[in-house]
Amino acid sequence: MTLLELQRQMSHDVRRPLTPAFEMQQLGEDGRSMEDVAASYVKPNDRLTSFDRLEIYNRQYWFRVISAVSEDFPALAAVLGSKRFDALVLAYLKENPSTSFTLRNLGARLPMWLETHPEFSPKTKHALVLDVAKLEWAYVESFDRAKVTSLTLEDFEGLDGDSKLSLQPHLQLLALHYPVDELVLAVRKQTPESDIMSNAVSELVVPTRPRLPSMRRARVFLAVHRFENSVYYRRIDSEAFLLFAALQQRRTLGESLEGAFAASTLSADQQATKIRQYFAHAAELGWFCHLPTDMIGVQ
C-alpha cells in the first residue's frame, strides 16, 4: 500500500458513518469485517486492538462535525430533546457530509433537508421545528455575511419606478408560522456557551434542557440583520416583507411597491405613510447599499 493509498483508506474509514449508538460499524460497504480492514494498516498495542484504535478516530471525527452543527442550532436541540436531535444530526450528516474546508458550512442545508424529513419532528410540530431551524441558520448567515457601504441621502435622489435598490448581504428575510424569535432568544439566554452542543460530544454530560415559551401558530415576518457586530431579529409587517424580498430579487422599485400592496386594504395615504416608514427605518439601519456587481444575485 502506497502512502497515498494509505491516506485515502484511513480518510474513508474515519469518515464512515457511525451506528445509532455512536460506534464504528462492524462491516464495510463491501461486507468485509472492519476488524480485518483496521488490522491491515493500524498497529494494535497492549491496550487497544486495531479496530479500537481506528474507532477512536472515527468517533472523534463525527463528534467534531456533530458539535459544529449543534453549536449553530441550540434552540432546535432544545425543542427536539438531545436524543432526537443527535439522531437528526447524524442522519443529516450522513446525507450531507462535509465538502468544505470550513466547518461553518456544515449546517447550511439542514433547514431544507428537514422539510423532507418530518420523522425527526414531534407530531404536529414539524412546522415549528422548520421555523426554528430556518431562524437559527439565518442568524449564522447574518453574522457572517458582508456589510458593504450604505447609501447616503444623496443616493436616493432621482430614484423612480424603474430604479433598483440593493440590500445588505447580511439581511435575511423570513416568513414564519410561529413566533420562534421568542423561543430562540429564550434558549440563548438560558444556555451557557459551553452547553451549546450535542450530548454525543461530551458523552457523559447531558445538557440541561432550557425552559421553552409556549408557541401558538401565528404568521410572523422577520428581518434578521447585523448592526454594530450584533445580530438582531426585527419583526416587520407583510407588506414590508414583500417589498424587501422583491428588492432582494432585483425587481424594480415600482414592481416591488406594487407587489407589496397588491392585496392591501389600506388607503393610498396609509400606504404612503407605511412606505415612508419602511424606507426611513431601513435607511437608518443601513440596509440599502452599494452592492458590488459580483455580489448581485448571491443574496
C-alpha positions as CSV (number, residue, x, y, z in Angstrom):
1,M,0.0,0.0,0.0
2,T,1.5,3.3,-1.0
3,L,1.3,6.4,1.2
4,L,-1.4,7.9,-0.9
5,E,-3.4,4.7,-0.8
6,L,-3.0,4.6,3.0
7,Q,-4.1,8.2,3.4
8,R,-7.2,7.6,1.2
9,Q,-8.1,4.4,3.1
10,M,-7.8,6.0,6.5
11,S,-9.7,9.1,5.4
12,H,-12.5,6.9,4.1
13,D,-12.7,4.8,7.2
14,V,-12.5,7.7,9.6
15,R,-15.4,9.4,7.9
16,R,-17.6,6.4,7.6
17,P,-21.0,7.0,9.4
18,L,-21.3,5.8,13.0
19,T,-24.0,3.4,14.2
20,P,-27.1,4.9,16.1
21,A,-25.2,4.1,19.3
22,F,-22.3,6.3,18.0
23,E,-19.9,3.4,17.5
24,M,-17.9,2.4,14.4
25,Q,-19.7,0.0,12.1
26,Q,-18.6,-3.6,12.2
27,L,-18.8,-4.2,8.5
28,G,-17.6,-2.1,5.5
29,E,-19.7,-1.3,2.4
30,D,-18.3,-4.5,0.7
31,G,-19.3,-6.7,3.7
32,R,-15.7,-7.0,4.8
33,S,-15.1,-7.0,8.6
34,M,-13.8,-3.7,9.8
35,E,-11.6,-5.5,12.3
36,D,-9.8,-7.0,9.3
37,V,-9.7,-3.7,7.5
38,A,-8.2,-1.9,10.5
39,A,-5.7,-4.7,11.1
40,S,-4.4,-4.2,7.5
41,Y,-2.9,-0.8,8.4
42,V,-3.3,0.0,12.0
43,K,-1.0,-1.5,14.6
44,P,-2.6,-2.7,17.9
45,N,-1.0,-2.1,21.3
46,D,-1.2,-3.7,24.7
47,R,-4.4,-1.9,25.5
48,L,-6.3,-1.5,22.2
49,T,-6.9,-3.6,19.1
50,S,-6.5,-2.2,15.6
51,F,-10.3,-1.8,15.5
52,D,-10.4,0.0,18.8
53,R,-7.7,2.5,17.7
54,L,-9.4,3.2,14.4
55,E,-12.8,3.6,16.1
56,I,-11.3,6.4,18.3
57,Y,-10.6,8.4,15.2
58,N,-13.9,7.5,13.6
59,R,-15.8,8.6,16.6
60,Q,-13.9,11.8,17.2
61,Y,-14.3,12.9,13.6
62,W,-18.1,12.5,13.9
63,F,-18.2,14.1,17.4
64,R,-16.4,17.1,15.9
65,V,-18.7,17.6,13.0
66,I,-21.8,16.9,15.1
67,S,-20.5,19.5,17.5
68,A,-20.1,22.0,14.7
69,V,-23.7,21.6,13.6
70,S,-25.0,21.5,17.2
71,E,-23.4,24.8,18.1
72,D,-25.4,26.6,15.4
73,F,-28.8,25.0,16.4
74,P,-29.1,25.2,20.2
75,A,-32.8,26.1,20.0
76,L,-33.5,23.2,17.7
77,A,-31.9,20.9,20.1
78,A,-34.0,22.3,22.9
79,V,-37.2,21.7,21.0
80,L,-36.4,18.2,20.0
81,G,-34.5,17.0,23.0
82,S,-30.9,15.7,23.0
83,K,-31.6,12.1,21.8
84,R,-33.9,13.1,18.9
85,F,-31.6,15.9,18.0
86,D,-28.5,13.7,18.0
87,A,-30.2,11.2,15.7
88,L,-31.3,14.0,13.4
89,V,-27.8,15.5,13.1
90,L,-26.2,12.1,12.5
91,A,-28.8,11.3,9.7
92,Y,-28.4,14.7,8.2
93,L,-24.6,14.5,8.1
94,K,-24.7,11.0,6.5
95,E,-26.6,12.6,3.6
96,N,-24.8,15.9,3.7
97,P,-21.1,15.2,4.6
98,S,-18.5,17.9,4.8
99,T,-17.4,19.2,1.4
100,S,-15.9,22.5,2.5
101,F,-12.6,23.5,4.1
102,T,-14.6,25.1,6.9
103,L,-17.0,23.6,9.4
104,R,-19.0,26.7,9.2
105,N,-20.9,25.5,6.2
106,L,-22.0,22.1,7.6
107,G,-25.5,23.2,8.7
108,A,-26.2,25.2,5.5
109,R,-28.6,22.6,4.1
110,L,-30.2,21.5,7.3
111,P,-33.4,23.6,7.1
112,M,-34.1,22.5,3.5
113,W,-33.2,18.9,4.4
114,L,-35.6,19.0,7.4
115,E,-38.5,19.9,5.1
116,T,-38.5,16.3,3.6
117,H,-37.7,14.5,6.9
118,P,-40.7,15.1,9.2
119,E,-39.9,11.8,11.0
120,F,-37.5,13.8,13.2
121,S,-40.1,16.2,14.4
122,P,-42.6,15.5,17.2
123,K,-46.2,15.0,15.9
124,T,-47.9,18.3,14.9
125,K,-44.6,20.3,15.5
126,H,-42.9,19.9,12.1
127,A,-43.7,23.5,11.0
128,L,-42.4,24.8,14.4
129,V,-39.2,22.7,14.0
130,L,-38.7,24.1,10.5
131,D,-39.1,27.7,11.6
132,V,-36.6,27.2,14.4
133,A,-34.0,25.7,12.0
134,K,-34.6,28.5,9.5
135,L,-34.1,31.2,12.0
136,E,-31.0,29.7,13.6
137,W,-29.4,29.4,10.2
138,A,-30.4,32.9,9.3
139,Y,-28.5,34.0,12.4
140,V,-25.4,32.3,11.1
141,E,-25.7,33.9,7.7
142,S,-26.4,37.3,9.1
143,F,-23.5,37.2,11.4
144,D,-21.0,36.0,8.7
145,R,-22.2,37.8,5.6
146,A,-20.6,41.0,4.3
147,K,-21.6,44.5,5.2
148,V,-21.0,47.0,2.3
149,T,-21.2,50.7,2.0
150,S,-24.7,52.0,2.8
151,L,-26.5,54.5,0.6
152,T,-26.5,58.2,1.6
153,L,-29.4,60.6,1.3
154,E,-27.9,61.9,-1.9
155,D,-28.0,58.4,-3.4
156,F,-31.8,58.4,-3.1
157,E,-32.2,61.5,-5.2
158,G,-33.5,60.8,-8.7
159,L,-35.0,57.4,-7.9
160,D,-38.0,56.4,-9.9
161,G,-40.2,53.4,-10.6
162,D,-37.5,51.8,-12.8
163,S,-34.7,52.1,-10.2
164,K,-33.3,49.1,-8.5
165,L,-32.1,49.1,-4.9
166,S,-29.6,46.7,-3.3
167,L,-29.9,45.4,0.2
168,Q,-27.1,44.4,2.6
169,P,-25.9,40.8,2.1
170,H,-26.3,40.1,5.8
171,L,-30.0,40.9,5.7
172,Q,-32.1,37.7,5.9
173,L,-35.9,37.8,5.4
174,L,-38.1,35.1,6.9
175,A,-41.8,34.3,6.6
176,L,-42.6,32.0,9.6
177,H,-45.6,30.2,11.0
178,Y,-44.6,30.7,14.7
179,P,-43.1,33.5,16.7
180,V,-39.9,31.5,17.1
181,D,-37.8,34.6,17.6
182,E,-39.1,34.5,21.2
183,L,-38.2,30.8,21.6
184,V,-34.7,31.2,20.1
185,L,-33.9,34.2,22.2
186,A,-35.1,32.4,25.4
187,V,-32.9,29.4,24.7
188,R,-29.8,31.5,24.0
189,K,-30.3,33.4,27.3
190,Q,-30.6,30.1,29.3
191,T,-27.9,28.1,27.6
192,P,-24.2,28.7,28.6
193,E,-21.9,28.7,25.6
194,S,-20.2,25.5,26.8
195,D,-23.6,23.7,26.8
196,I,-24.4,24.5,23.2
197,M,-23.5,21.1,21.8
198,S,-24.8,17.6,21.3
199,N,-24.6,15.3,24.3
200,A,-22.9,12.9,22.0
201,V,-19.9,15.2,22.0
202,S,-19.4,15.3,25.8
203,E,-20.7,11.7,26.1
204,L,-21.0,11.8,29.9
205,V,-22.8,15.1,30.3
206,V,-26.4,15.7,29.2
207,P,-27.1,19.4,28.8
208,T,-29.9,20.8,30.9
209,R,-33.0,21.3,28.6
210,P,-34.0,25.0,28.7
211,R,-37.5,26.1,29.6
212,L,-39.3,26.9,26.4
213,P,-42.0,29.6,26.0
214,S,-45.3,28.3,24.7
215,M,-45.8,28.7,21.0
216,R,-49.1,29.4,19.2
217,R,-49.3,29.4,15.5
218,A,-49.1,32.9,14.1
219,R,-47.8,34.4,10.9
220,V,-44.6,36.3,11.6
221,F,-42.3,38.1,9.3
222,L,-38.7,38.7,10.4
223,A,-35.8,40.7,9.2
224,V,-32.6,39.2,10.6
225,H,-29.8,41.7,10.3
226,R,-26.4,42.7,11.8
227,F,-25.9,46.1,13.4
228,E,-22.6,47.1,15.1
229,N,-21.4,43.4,15.1
230,S,-24.6,42.1,16.8
231,V,-27.4,40.2,15.1
232,Y,-31.0,41.4,15.7
233,Y,-34.4,39.9,14.9
234,R,-36.7,42.7,13.7
235,R,-40.4,41.9,13.2
236,I,-41.9,43.6,10.1
237,D,-45.4,43.5,8.6
238,S,-46.3,41.5,5.5
239,E,-46.1,44.5,3.1
240,A,-42.6,45.3,4.3
241,F,-41.6,41.7,3.9
242,L,-42.9,41.6,0.3
243,L,-41.3,44.9,-0.5
244,F,-37.8,44.0,0.7
245,A,-38.0,40.4,-0.7
246,A,-38.8,41.8,-4.1
247,L,-35.9,44.3,-3.9
248,Q,-33.6,41.4,-3.0
249,Q,-34.8,39.6,-6.1
250,R,-33.6,42.7,-8.1
251,R,-37.1,43.8,-9.1
252,T,-37.6,47.5,-9.8
253,L,-38.8,49.8,-7.2
254,G,-42.1,50.2,-8.9
255,E,-42.7,46.5,-9.3
256,S,-41.7,45.9,-5.6
257,L,-44.1,48.5,-4.3
258,E,-46.9,47.3,-6.5
259,G,-46.4,43.7,-5.4
260,A,-46.1,44.6,-1.7
261,F,-49.5,46.4,-1.6
262,A,-51.4,44.3,-4.2
263,A,-53.6,42.7,-1.7
264,S,-53.7,45.6,0.8
265,T,-56.9,47.2,2.0
266,L,-55.1,50.4,3.2
267,S,-55.9,53.7,1.6
268,A,-53.4,55.4,-0.7
269,D,-52.5,57.8,2.1
270,Q,-52.0,55.0,4.6
271,Q,-49.8,53.1,2.1
272,A,-47.7,56.2,1.5
273,T,-47.2,56.5,5.3
274,K,-46.2,52.9,5.5
275,I,-43.7,53.3,2.6
276,R,-42.1,56.3,4.2
277,Q,-41.7,54.4,7.5
278,Y,-40.2,51.3,5.8
279,F,-37.6,53.4,3.9
280,A,-36.8,55.6,6.9
281,H,-36.2,52.6,9.2
282,A,-34.2,50.7,6.5
283,A,-32.1,53.7,5.7
284,E,-31.4,54.3,9.4
285,L,-30.2,50.7,9.8
286,G,-28.1,50.9,6.7
287,W,-30.0,48.2,4.8
288,F,-29.8,49.9,1.4
289,C,-26.3,49.7,0.0
290,H,-23.9,49.9,-3.0
291,L,-23.8,46.2,-3.8
292,P,-20.7,45.2,-5.9
293,T,-21.5,43.8,-9.3
294,D,-20.0,40.4,-8.4
295,M,-22.3,40.1,-5.4
296,I,-25.6,40.8,-7.2
297,G,-27.7,37.6,-7.3
298,V,-25.9,35.8,-4.5
299,Q,-28.1,37.1,-1.6
